[in-house]
Amino acid sequence: MNKNKYLNFLNFFVNKGYKYVAYKNYNSEKCILLRHDIDFNLEYAFELAKLNYKNKIISHFFFIPNCVHYNLFEEKNLKIIDNIINMGHIVGLHYNDSKILNFDQQFTLLKKANKKISNIYSIHKFGSNKIHINKKNYINFYSPKYMIKYFADSGGSFRFGSPKNEKKMLNDKVSFQLNLHPIWWVNNTNKHKIIFKNIIKLKTKKILEDINNYKLIKII
C-alpha cells in the first residue's frame, strides 16, 4: 500500500483549513465527511481504518450484508468490523438492491454482525435515484445536507472532478463529502486487471486454507 499517497491526499485538505468530522458534526463550512464504501474486501477497509485512526481522521465505513465478494459473517470479518468501530470510526449499511432482502432486512443482518452499527446508509449503484431513497429513522448520505459537494473515486478515478482542483470551493471553505474506496488506495497499482487479480488471489487463498483445515483433505 502506498500510505504516503493516501495520507498526502487527505492532508492536502487539512492544510487548507478543513477537518474530518463525524456525520453528526457536519455543517456547511470547513468540514469533510469521509466515507468508504466497501464493495470488495474487508481487509482493505481495515488498512484504511488503521491509517485514519493513527492520523486522527474520523471516517465512515459502509458494508454490504448480501455482498457476493465477501462474507460479512466470516469470523475474521466480524472482528474487523468490531475493530473499526472501536477505533472511533462509524459503520453503516451500503444498501444493495435485492429482490430477496429489502432495506430493513439488510439492516437487520448488519446489526446482527455488530450491535454498534449506526443508522446511516449509502447506496450501492442506483444512479440518480439515490437521493430519493429515504427511510424513516435512517440517514441517507445522499440527502441534501451531506451533498453540498460530493466527490468519489468510483472506478479508480475522480471522473467528475477532483476536490483538489476546486479552487473556489477550497477558498470559500465549503464543506464536502469525500467517498474513497479502499480498493483503489491499498493496491500499489492503478491497473484494474492487477487489482482484481489480487482480490481473486486473496479469496482463493482463504478458500484453500479452509478446505485444508479438514483433517482428511490436504491440498496445500
Phi, psi and omega per residue, in radians:
M1 nan 2.387 3.075
N2 -1.549 1.484 -3.082
K3 -1.072 -0.692 -3.091
N4 -1.105 -0.693 3.132
K5 -1.060 -0.800 -3.127
Y6 -1.131 -0.878 -3.087
L7 -1.188 -0.641 3.097
N8 -1.085 -0.661 3.113
F9 -1.122 -0.828 -3.127
L10 -1.174 -0.708 -3.097
N11 -1.260 -0.326 3.062
F12 -0.957 -0.714 -3.096
F13 -1.399 -0.550 3.051
V14 -1.080 -0.722 3.120
N15 -1.192 -0.262 3.073
K16 -1.618 0.035 3.090
G17 1.745 0.155 3.137
Y18 -1.565 2.826 3.038
K19 -2.384 2.559 3.102
Y20 -1.539 2.214 -3.014
V21 -2.259 2.776 2.993
A22 -1.271 2.710 -3.055
Y23 -0.999 -0.527 -3.134
K24 -1.226 -0.361 -3.120
N25 -1.830 0.168 -3.069
Y26 -1.348 2.283 3.049
N27 -2.409 -2.929 -2.922
S28 -1.474 -0.113 -3.073
E29 -2.289 2.365 2.965
K30 1.077 0.334 -3.105
C31 -1.973 2.501 2.995
I32 -2.128 2.215 3.057
L33 -1.694 1.739 -3.078
L34 -1.534 2.210 -3.037
R35 -2.293 2.527 3.079
H36 -2.276 1.976 3.036
D37 -1.538 2.175 -3.053
I38 -1.750 1.708 -3.050
D39 -1.675 -0.413 -2.959
F40 -2.260 -0.630 -2.900
N41 -2.720 2.208 -3.120
L42 -1.378 -0.480 3.100
E43 -1.091 -0.663 3.098
Y44 -1.138 -0.703 3.114
A45 -1.059 -0.728 -3.112
F46 -1.109 -0.642 3.116
E47 -1.070 -0.783 3.124
L48 -1.199 -0.670 3.137
A49 -1.029 -0.755 -3.140
K50 -1.152 -0.720 3.104
L51 -1.113 -0.795 3.127
N52 -1.044 -0.801 -3.122
Y53 -1.074 -0.813 -3.122
K54 -1.053 -0.545 -3.095
N55 -1.798 0.294 3.057
K56 1.007 0.708 3.107
I57 -1.920 2.094 3.125
I58 -1.511 2.447 -3.109
S59 -2.537 2.968 -3.065
H60 -2.131 2.229 -3.111
F61 -1.983 2.318 -3.111
F62 -2.101 2.167 -3.059
F63 -1.982 2.623 -3.131
I64 -1.780 1.964 -3.136
P65 -1.140 -0.554 -3.106
N66 -1.894 0.753 -3.082
C67 -1.410 2.408 3.127
V68 -1.367 -0.321 -3.026
H69 -1.645 -0.303 3.090
Y70 -2.620 2.715 3.094
N71 -1.760 1.876 -3.090
L72 -1.000 -0.532 -3.029
F73 -1.670 0.133 2.983
E74 -1.105 2.424 -3.015
E75 -0.939 -0.758 3.141
K76 -1.089 -0.694 -3.121
N77 -1.220 -0.635 3.077
L78 -1.080 -0.675 3.117
K79 -1.194 -0.659 3.116
I80 -1.089 -0.818 3.131
I81 -1.035 -0.778 -3.139
D82 -1.108 -0.735 3.125
N83 -1.116 -0.700 3.129
I84 -1.078 -0.756 3.134
I85 -1.177 -0.713 -3.137
N86 -1.163 -0.351 3.048
M87 -1.324 -0.181 -3.121
G88 1.785 0.007 3.067
H89 -1.352 2.924 -3.050
I90 -2.057 2.333 -3.048
V91 -2.073 2.393 3.112
G92 -2.499 -2.962 -3.068
L93 -1.593 2.308 2.938
H94 -1.725 1.592 -2.971
Y95 -1.152 2.140 -3.119
N96 -2.005 1.990 -3.081
D97 -0.949 2.337 -3.069
S98 -2.617 2.498 3.066
K99 -1.412 -0.217 -3.095
I100 -1.788 -0.793 -3.113
L101 -1.965 2.020 3.107
N102 -1.422 -3.109 -3.077
F103 -0.980 -0.903 -3.098
D104 -1.084 -0.676 3.133
Q105 -1.173 -0.654 3.100
Q106 -1.170 -0.710 3.104
F107 -1.156 -0.666 3.097
T108 -1.049 -0.753 3.104
L109 -1.090 -0.779 -3.119
L110 -1.088 -0.693 -3.136
K111 -1.299 -0.348 3.000
K112 -1.260 -0.526 3.092
A113 -1.224 -0.593 3.118
N114 -2.825 2.195 -3.085
K115 -1.239 -0.257 -3.079
K116 -1.611 0.259 3.091
I117 -1.157 2.415 3.112
S118 -1.532 2.742 -3.130
N119 -1.456 1.014 3.123
I120 -2.211 2.686 3.109
Y121 -2.649 2.613 2.914
S122 -2.035 2.972 -3.023
I123 -2.102 2.271 -3.135
H124 -1.459 2.075 -3.107
K125 1.099 -2.385 3.115
F126 1.337 -0.168 3.084
G127 1.033 -2.413 -3.006
S128 -1.316 -0.091 -3.126
N129 -1.395 -0.083 -3.007
K130 -0.998 -0.685 -3.079
I131 -1.227 -0.375 -3.059
H132 -1.615 -0.068 3.123
I133 -1.623 1.645 -3.083
N134 -2.069 2.354 -3.104
K135 -2.140 2.261 -3.126
K136 -1.034 2.387 3.119
N137 1.293 0.125 3.089
Y138 -2.222 2.633 -3.104
I139 -1.858 2.124 3.106
N140 -1.548 2.122 -3.138
F141 -1.222 -0.084 3.034
Y142 -1.718 0.133 3.100
S143 -1.259 2.728 -3.019
P144 -0.926 -0.643 -3.115
K145 -0.994 -0.636 -3.069
Y146 -1.729 0.067 -3.091
M147 -2.068 0.567 3.055
I148 -0.934 -0.847 2.973
K149 -2.497 2.493 -3.086
Y150 -2.409 2.337 3.122
F151 -2.365 2.381 -3.129
A152 -2.460 2.561 3.126
D153 -1.708 0.584 -3.129
S154 -0.959 2.295 -3.118
G155 1.374 0.083 3.076
G156 1.654 0.107 3.110
S157 -2.676 2.792 3.075
F158 -1.474 1.456 -3.020
R159 -1.115 -0.470 -3.105
F160 -1.915 0.406 3.075
G161 1.872 2.463 3.113
S162 -1.586 2.497 3.100
P163 -1.095 -0.411 3.134
K164 -1.130 -0.409 -3.098
N165 -1.672 0.006 -3.114
E166 -1.545 1.352 -3.013
K167 -1.078 -0.782 -3.133
K168 -1.116 -0.773 3.117
M169 -1.028 -0.789 -3.111
L170 -1.187 -0.682 3.111
N171 -1.153 -0.647 -3.134
D172 -1.474 -0.076 3.141
K173 1.010 0.683 3.089
V174 -1.266 2.324 -3.137
S175 -1.216 2.701 3.113
F176 -2.689 2.770 3.063
Q177 -1.718 2.360 -3.090
L178 -2.152 2.001 -3.096
N179 -1.845 1.857 -3.138
L180 -1.978 2.088 3.139
H181 -1.497 2.164 -3.068
P182 -0.936 -0.587 -3.082
I183 -0.974 -0.555 -3.086
W184 -1.490 -0.224 -3.067
W185 -1.892 -0.487 -3.094
V186 -1.360 -0.571 3.110
N187 -1.361 2.556 -3.130
N188 -1.565 0.409 3.112
T189 -2.534 2.719 3.059
N190 -1.872 0.190 3.126
K191 -1.470 2.034 -3.049
H192 -1.006 -0.712 -3.093
K193 -1.038 -0.765 -3.137
I194 -1.211 -0.731 -3.132
I195 -1.035 -0.825 -3.097
F196 -1.322 -0.461 2.999
K197 -1.126 -0.680 3.101
N198 -1.090 -0.720 3.120
I199 -1.117 -0.749 3.121
I200 -1.095 -0.705 3.120
K201 -1.092 -0.765 3.134
L202 -1.089 -0.774 -3.122
K203 -1.160 -0.740 3.129
T204 -1.107 -0.715 3.133
K205 -1.055 -0.745 -3.137
K206 -1.140 -0.693 3.127
I207 -1.138 -0.767 3.133
L208 -1.113 -0.707 3.121
E209 -1.130 -0.674 3.131
D210 -1.155 -0.756 3.108
I211 -1.099 -0.685 -3.099
N212 -1.167 -0.316 3.131
N213 -1.279 -0.293 3.048
Y214 -1.245 2.279 -3.005
K215 -1.050 -0.553 -3.047
L216 -1.676 0.063 -3.097
I217 -2.182 2.111 3.089
K218 -2.271 1.955 -3.141
I219 -2.149 -0.152 3.082
I220 -2.330 nan nan
